[in-house]
Amino acid sequence: MCGIVGYLGERNAVPVIINGLKRLEYRGYDSAGISIINDKGLQMAKCKGKVTDLENKINGSFSEGKMGIGHTRWATHGVPNDVNAHPHTSNSGELILIHNGIIENYSSVKEALLSRGFSFESETDTEVLVNLIEDIKRKEDLTLEKAVRSALNQVIGAYAIAVFSVNNPDQIVVAKKGSPLVVGIGDNEFFIASDATPFLEYTKRAVYLEDDEMAVINKGGELKVRSIKSNKAVAPYVHQLKMDLESIEKGGYPHFMLKEIYEQSKSIQDTLRGRLLAEKGMIKMSGVFDYHDKLLNADRFIIVGCGTSWHAGLVAEYIFEDLARVPVEVEYASEFRYRNPIITEKDVVIAISQSGETADTLAAVKLAKEKGATIFGICNVVGSSIARETHAGAYTHAGPEIGVASTKAFTAQVAVLSLMALDIANNKGLLSKTQFRQYLSELDAVPAKIEKMLESDAQTRHISELYKDARNFLYLGRGYNFPVALEGALKLKEISYIHAEGYPAAEMKHGPIALIDENMPVVVIAPKSGQYEKIVSNIQEVKARNGKVIAIVNNGDSEIAKMADHVIEVEDTMEVFSPLMTTIPLQLLSYHIAVMRGCNVDQPRNLAKSVTVE
C-alpha cells in the first residue's frame, strides 16, 4: 500500500520524485524518503510524516541528480518513524532499495543474515530484503540483476521493488509480485511508479509489469524485462495512456474528496457512455457480450470485494436477484480465499476493485480461476492486475480517484453492475420490451438528476454543524438501501473518526435500539420507492426513544418531514437505481462533518487507498 517512484534520465530527479510522491500519498502517508545519486555521491533523506515534511527537511540541500528513487509509506512492519522509513540501505552502503508489499518469511531470513554477521537498524522486512540481495551478490559475485533474481526466488510474499547500486548510478532494477509497478518510457528516460500518475506530464507510454517479472533500466538504453523464475526474456507491451494531468488535480476544490463527489454526474455518464443506448433500447458491453453464454447460463454469481466495493456488491445482489433472477452470494474477498469455498465451472465470479490491485480480491480471483469459474472484473484502473487476471470485465471509467474514501468509484461500480443485470435479464426474456426501455431510460436520466441534486448542499452543511461532535451514529436502510446504510456509516468512520454502524432498519429492534437516546443521531434512508411504510414505522420507533432522525427522502415528501428532525431531499427514481441517489448526501454529510472536525478528509489516519497487502 506504499507508493514508490523512481527516475533515470537527463532531468533533475529531485522534483520529479517529490512531485510523484505527492501524487502517490493516497497509497500511504506516515513517512517518506528519497535517495539521489549526483556529483556529491549518494544523498538520502527520510522522515516520519508526509511528503511535505520530507520536502521541508531537504529544503534545497540536495544537488541536482539524474537518478533517484523515493517512497511514501503505509506502515506494515515497524512503526512510522525516521528509521523505518524507506529507502533502506544494505550494511555496506552499496545497495539502496524501496519496497511496497510484505516479505512474509523475513524473520527466518533475518536470523540467517544475523548469523552471517549482518546487523539491522530498522524493524522492517525491507531492510532484510536489501541485505539478502547484498549477501547473495557478494558471496556469489553476481551482478545486481542476478542477485535480485536469486533473492526474490528465496522470499515469500508480495513486492514491488526498485533497487540500485551506488557503484552503478546508470542502472535501476525493478521487480513485481502482487504489488503494482509501472514503468514510464520517455525520450531517453525512464520513470518508475506504483501507478502512472507521477509521470503523466512527461510521457503517456507505459509498461505494466506482470507478477513474477523484473526489469533492468539502463540510462539511455532500452527496457529489458525477464521472468524472475525462469530468467526468460519477456517482450514488454507498451500501453498508450489516456489519462490527463487535469484529472488528477483538485481543480479549485479544497479537497479531492469533494471534487470527486461533485464529479459523480460526469463519472456515471462516462461509465454509461457507449454502453447504454437508451434511444435504441440496447445495452452494448463488449466484455459481457464475449461471455454471454456463461453469464446467461450461470448457476450462481459470486461477488467478491473489500470495503466500499463489497457494498457495491451488496447492491448488485439485490439488482441481479430482482431483475436477472439468478442466485447471488456476496463475499468479503479476505474471507472467501481462506474458507475453502465451493466453486464450480457453472459459477461466475465478479471481482470488484477500484484500483484493480486489492490483494485479497486478486487472491480470490486466482483461487476461483483455478477452480474453473468464469471471472468478470470491474475495475477503475486500466491495465491493473485484476483487469489482466480476469477472463472478461468492464472498466468503470470513473477517472482517477485520489481521495482515500471512495465516492465516485462506488456509484460507477453500481452503474456497471446495473447494466450487467439489465442485459442478462433482457436476454433471458425476463423483461418485456417496454419494461426494458423504461429501465434504460431511467438509468440514462440518473446523471442529470445527480447534477441537479448537487446544485446545493446547504441543508447537509447545516446538519453537519449540528452533529459534528456526536460520538456515535446509526444508519438504517431497507432493501436496496441497506447497503447504502453500510456505505454511509463506513464513510463517516473513515474520515471523521466517529463511530458509526449501518443496519437493516428492521434489525434495529433486534439489538441496536438499545443504543438510541437523545444523543444518538440516526440517519434513515427513506425514498418513496421500496418499503416506505415500513421505514416510516422505524422512524416512529426511533422518535419514541428520543433519537434524532436525519432522513434521506424524495423531493416533496411531507409525511416523513413531520416526524424527522431533519430531512435531506434527493431526486426520485426507480427503486433499483435509488442507491445512486441516496448515497450522495451521505458522502457529503461525512465530508462536511470531517472538515468541521479538522480531519484530513483526503488522507484519513491509518488508511491507504489501495490495499495491496494482506
TAHUVEN-V682432 format. One record per residue. N is the residue number from 1. RES is the residue in one letter. SS is DSSP state (hx for helix, st for strand, lp for the rest). OMEGA is omega in whole degrees, -180 to 180 (none if undefined). Layout:
# TAHUVEN-V682432
n = [N;N]
res = [RES;RES]
ss = [SS;SS]
omega = [OMEGA;OMEGA]
This chain:
# TAHUVEN-V682432
n = [1;2;3;4;5;6;7;8;9;10;11;12;13;14;15;16;17;18;19;20;21;22;23;24;25;26;27;28;29;30;31;32;33;34;35;36;37;38;39;40;41;42;43;44;45;46;47;48;49;50;51;52;53;54;55;56;57;58;59;60;61;62;63;64;65;66;67;68;69;70;71;72;73;74;75;76;77;78;79;80;81;82;83;84;85;86;87;88;89;90;91;92;93;94;95;96;97;98;99;100;101;102;103;104;105;106;107;108;109;110;111;112;113;114;115;116;117;118;119;120;121;122;123;124;125;126;127;128;129;130;131;132;133;134;135;136;137;138;139;140;141;142;143;144;145;146;147;148;149;150;151;152;153;154;155;156;157;158;159;160;161;162;163;164;165;166;167;168;169;170;171;172;173;174;175;176;177;178;179;180;181;182;183;184;185;186;187;188;189;190;191;192;193;194;195;196;197;198;199;200;201;202;203;204;205;206;207;208;209;210;211;212;213;214;215;216;217;218;219;220;221;222;223;224;225;226;227;228;229;230;231;232;233;234;235;236;237;238;239;240;241;242;243;244;245;246;247;248;249;250;251;252;253;254;255;256;257;258;259;260;261;262;263;264;265;266;267;268;269;270;271;272;273;274;275;276;277;278;279;280;281;282;283;284;285;286;287;288;289;290;291;292;293;294;295;296;297;298;299;300;301;302;303;304;305;306;307;308;309;310;311;312;313;314;315;316;317;318;319;320;321;322;323;324;325;326;327;328;329;330;331;332;333;334;335;336;337;338;339;340;341;342;343;344;345;346;347;348;349;350;351;352;353;354;355;356;357;358;359;360;361;362;363;364;365;366;367;368;369;370;371;372;373;374;375;376;377;378;379;380;381;382;383;384;385;386;387;388;389;390;391;392;393;394;395;396;397;398;399;400;401;402;403;404;405;406;407;408;409;410;411;412;413;414;415;416;417;418;419;420;421;422;423;424;425;426;427;428;429;430;431;432;433;434;435;436;437;438;439;440;441;442;443;444;445;446;447;448;449;450;451;452;453;454;455;456;457;458;459;460;461;462;463;464;465;466;467;468;469;470;471;472;473;474;475;476;477;478;479;480;481;482;483;484;485;486;487;488;489;490;491;492;493;494;495;496;497;498;499;500;501;502;503;504;505;506;507;508;509;510;511;512;513;514;515;516;517;518;519;520;521;522;523;524;525;526;527;528;529;530;531;532;533;534;535;536;537;538;539;540;541;542;543;544;545;546;547;548;549;550;551;552;553;554;555;556;557;558;559;560;561;562;563;564;565;566;567;568;569;570;571;572;573;574;575;576;577;578;579;580;581;582;583;584;585;586;587;588;589;590;591;592;593;594;595;596;597;598;599;600;601;602;603;604;605;606;607;608;609;610;611;612;613;614]
res = [M;C;G;I;V;G;Y;L;G;E;R;N;A;V;P;V;I;I;N;G;L;K;R;L;E;Y;R;G;Y;D;S;A;G;I;S;I;I;N;D;K;G;L;Q;M;A;K;C;K;G;K;V;T;D;L;E;N;K;I;N;G;S;F;S;E;G;K;M;G;I;G;H;T;R;W;A;T;H;G;V;P;N;D;V;N;A;H;P;H;T;S;N;S;G;E;L;I;L;I;H;N;G;I;I;E;N;Y;S;S;V;K;E;A;L;L;S;R;G;F;S;F;E;S;E;T;D;T;E;V;L;V;N;L;I;E;D;I;K;R;K;E;D;L;T;L;E;K;A;V;R;S;A;L;N;Q;V;I;G;A;Y;A;I;A;V;F;S;V;N;N;P;D;Q;I;V;V;A;K;K;G;S;P;L;V;V;G;I;G;D;N;E;F;F;I;A;S;D;A;T;P;F;L;E;Y;T;K;R;A;V;Y;L;E;D;D;E;M;A;V;I;N;K;G;G;E;L;K;V;R;S;I;K;S;N;K;A;V;A;P;Y;V;H;Q;L;K;M;D;L;E;S;I;E;K;G;G;Y;P;H;F;M;L;K;E;I;Y;E;Q;S;K;S;I;Q;D;T;L;R;G;R;L;L;A;E;K;G;M;I;K;M;S;G;V;F;D;Y;H;D;K;L;L;N;A;D;R;F;I;I;V;G;C;G;T;S;W;H;A;G;L;V;A;E;Y;I;F;E;D;L;A;R;V;P;V;E;V;E;Y;A;S;E;F;R;Y;R;N;P;I;I;T;E;K;D;V;V;I;A;I;S;Q;S;G;E;T;A;D;T;L;A;A;V;K;L;A;K;E;K;G;A;T;I;F;G;I;C;N;V;V;G;S;S;I;A;R;E;T;H;A;G;A;Y;T;H;A;G;P;E;I;G;V;A;S;T;K;A;F;T;A;Q;V;A;V;L;S;L;M;A;L;D;I;A;N;N;K;G;L;L;S;K;T;Q;F;R;Q;Y;L;S;E;L;D;A;V;P;A;K;I;E;K;M;L;E;S;D;A;Q;T;R;H;I;S;E;L;Y;K;D;A;R;N;F;L;Y;L;G;R;G;Y;N;F;P;V;A;L;E;G;A;L;K;L;K;E;I;S;Y;I;H;A;E;G;Y;P;A;A;E;M;K;H;G;P;I;A;L;I;D;E;N;M;P;V;V;V;I;A;P;K;S;G;Q;Y;E;K;I;V;S;N;I;Q;E;V;K;A;R;N;G;K;V;I;A;I;V;N;N;G;D;S;E;I;A;K;M;A;D;H;V;I;E;V;E;D;T;M;E;V;F;S;P;L;M;T;T;I;P;L;Q;L;L;S;Y;H;I;A;V;M;R;G;C;N;V;D;Q;P;R;N;L;A;K;S;V;T;V;E]
ss = [lp;lp;st;st;st;st;st;st;lp;lp;lp;lp;hx;hx;hx;hx;hx;hx;hx;hx;hx;hx;hx;lp;hx;hx;hx;lp;lp;lp;st;st;st;st;st;st;st;st;lp;lp;st;st;st;st;st;st;st;st;lp;lp;hx;hx;hx;hx;hx;hx;hx;hx;lp;lp;lp;lp;lp;lp;st;st;st;st;st;st;st;st;st;lp;lp;lp;lp;lp;lp;lp;lp;lp;lp;lp;lp;lp;lp;st;st;lp;lp;lp;lp;lp;st;st;st;st;st;st;st;st;st;lp;lp;hx;hx;hx;hx;hx;hx;hx;hx;hx;hx;lp;lp;lp;lp;lp;lp;lp;lp;lp;hx;hx;hx;hx;hx;hx;hx;hx;hx;hx;hx;hx;hx;hx;hx;lp;lp;lp;lp;hx;hx;hx;hx;hx;hx;hx;hx;hx;lp;lp;lp;lp;st;st;st;st;st;st;st;st;st;lp;lp;lp;lp;lp;st;st;st;st;st;st;st;st;lp;lp;lp;st;st;st;st;lp;lp;lp;lp;st;st;st;st;lp;lp;hx;hx;hx;hx;lp;lp;lp;lp;lp;st;st;st;st;lp;lp;lp;lp;st;st;st;st;st;st;lp;lp;lp;lp;st;st;st;st;st;lp;lp;lp;lp;lp;st;st;lp;lp;lp;lp;st;st;lp;lp;lp;lp;hx;hx;hx;hx;lp;lp;lp;lp;lp;lp;lp;hx;hx;hx;hx;hx;hx;hx;lp;hx;hx;hx;hx;hx;hx;hx;hx;hx;lp;lp;lp;st;st;hx;hx;hx;lp;st;st;lp;lp;hx;hx;hx;hx;lp;lp;hx;hx;hx;hx;hx;lp;lp;lp;st;st;st;st;st;st;lp;lp;hx;hx;hx;hx;hx;hx;hx;hx;hx;hx;hx;hx;hx;hx;hx;hx;hx;lp;lp;st;st;st;st;st;st;hx;hx;hx;hx;lp;lp;lp;lp;lp;lp;lp;lp;lp;lp;st;st;st;st;st;st;st;lp;lp;lp;lp;lp;hx;hx;hx;hx;hx;hx;hx;hx;hx;hx;hx;hx;lp;lp;lp;st;st;st;st;st;st;lp;lp;lp;lp;lp;hx;hx;hx;hx;hx;lp;lp;st;st;st;st;lp;lp;lp;lp;lp;lp;lp;lp;lp;lp;lp;lp;hx;hx;hx;hx;hx;hx;hx;hx;hx;hx;hx;hx;hx;hx;hx;hx;hx;hx;hx;hx;lp;lp;lp;lp;lp;hx;hx;hx;hx;hx;hx;hx;hx;hx;hx;hx;hx;hx;hx;hx;hx;hx;hx;hx;hx;hx;lp;lp;lp;lp;hx;hx;hx;hx;hx;hx;hx;hx;hx;hx;lp;lp;lp;lp;st;st;st;st;st;st;lp;hx;hx;hx;hx;hx;hx;hx;hx;hx;hx;hx;hx;hx;hx;hx;hx;hx;hx;lp;lp;st;st;st;st;st;st;hx;hx;hx;hx;hx;hx;lp;hx;hx;hx;hx;lp;lp;lp;lp;lp;st;st;st;st;st;lp;lp;lp;lp;lp;lp;hx;hx;hx;hx;hx;hx;hx;hx;hx;hx;hx;hx;lp;lp;lp;lp;st;st;st;st;st;st;st;lp;lp;lp;lp;hx;hx;hx;hx;hx;lp;lp;st;st;st;st;st;lp;lp;lp;lp;hx;hx;hx;hx;hx;hx;hx;hx;hx;hx;hx;hx;hx;hx;hx;hx;hx;hx;hx;hx;hx;hx;lp;lp;lp;lp;lp;lp;lp;lp;lp;lp;lp;lp;lp;lp;lp;lp;lp;lp]
omega = [176;176;178;-180;174;179;174;-178;-176;177;169;-174;-173;-180;178;-177;-179;180;177;178;178;179;-179;-177;175;-179;-178;-173;177;173;-177;179;-178;173;-177;170;179;-176;175;-175;178;171;-178;174;175;-176;171;178;-175;-179;177;176;176;179;178;179;178;175;176;-175;-180;171;180;178;-177;180;177;177;180;-171;169;-161;162;-167;169;178;179;-177;175;173;-177;-175;-178;178;176;2;175;-175;176;-175;-179;-175;-177;-173;179;-173;169;-168;169;-180;-180;172;-170;-179;-177;-176;-180;177;180;179;180;179;176;-180;179;172;177;175;-175;179;-173;175;-169;171;-178;178;176;-178;-178;178;173;177;179;-180;-180;-178;-176;-176;-177;178;-176;169;179;-179;-178;179;177;180;-180;-179;-177;175;180;-177;178;177;-178;-180;158;-175;167;-176;175;176;178;179;178;-175;-180;-177;171;176;180;180;-175;167;176;179;-172;176;-179;179;176;-177;178;179;-176;177;-179;176;178;-180;176;169;-170;-172;-179;-176;-176;-178;-178;-179;175;-180;-174;174;177;178;174;176;179;173;175;-179;174;-178;179;-178;179;-178;-180;177;179;-177;179;174;178;-176;-173;-177;178;178;179;177;-177;176;-177;177;172;-175;-180;178;173;-175;-178;-176;180;174;-175;176;177;177;180;-179;175;-176;180;177;-176;173;-177;177;-170;175;-179;-176;176;178;178;178;-178;-173;179;-180;180;-180;-171;-177;179;-178;-175;166;-177;179;-174;180;178;-177;-177;-178;-177;-177;-180;-177;-178;-176;180;174;-172;171;174;-180;180;179;179;175;-178;179;175;177;175;177;178;175;-179;178;178;-175;-177;-178;-180;-174;-173;177;178;-180;-180;170;179;-172;164;-179;-178;177;-177;-173;-175;-173;178;-175;176;-178;179;180;179;178;169;179;177;180;-177;179;178;-175;-172;-178;-176;-170;-177;179;178;178;178;177;-178;178;-179;180;178;-178;172;180;172;-174;178;-178;174;-175;178;-172;-180;178;-179;-173;-179;178;-179;-174;-173;178;-178;180;179;172;-179;180;179;-175;-178;176;-173;178;-177;178;-174;179;-176;177;-180;-177;177;177;179;179;178;-180;176;178;-180;-178;179;180;179;-180;-179;-178;173;-179;-177;179;172;178;180;179;-179;179;178;178;-179;-180;-179;178;179;-178;-175;-179;180;179;178;179;178;179;-174;179;178;173;-178;-179;178;177;-179;180;179;179;-178;-171;-177;-179;178;-179;-179;173;172;179;-178;176;178;176;-178;-175;170;176;177;176;178;-179;178;178;179;-180;-179;178;-174;-168;180;-179;173;177;-179;179;174;-177;164;-173;-178;-179;-180;-177;-177;175;-174;-180;178;-178;-169;172;-175;-180;-175;172;180;179;-177;-180;-166;174;-178;179;-179;-172;-172;-177;180;-178;175;178;178;178;179;178;178;-179;178;-180;175;176;178;-174;171;-173;173;-172;174;179;175;178;-178;-176;-180;179;179;-175;-173;175;-180;173;172;-174;175;179;179;175;175;-178;-176;-179;-176;178;178;179;-169;-178;-173;176;177;174;-180;178;179;-179;-176;178;-179;179;-180;178;178;-179;176;-171;-179;-178;-179;-174;173;-176;170;-175;-173;-175;-175;173;179;none]
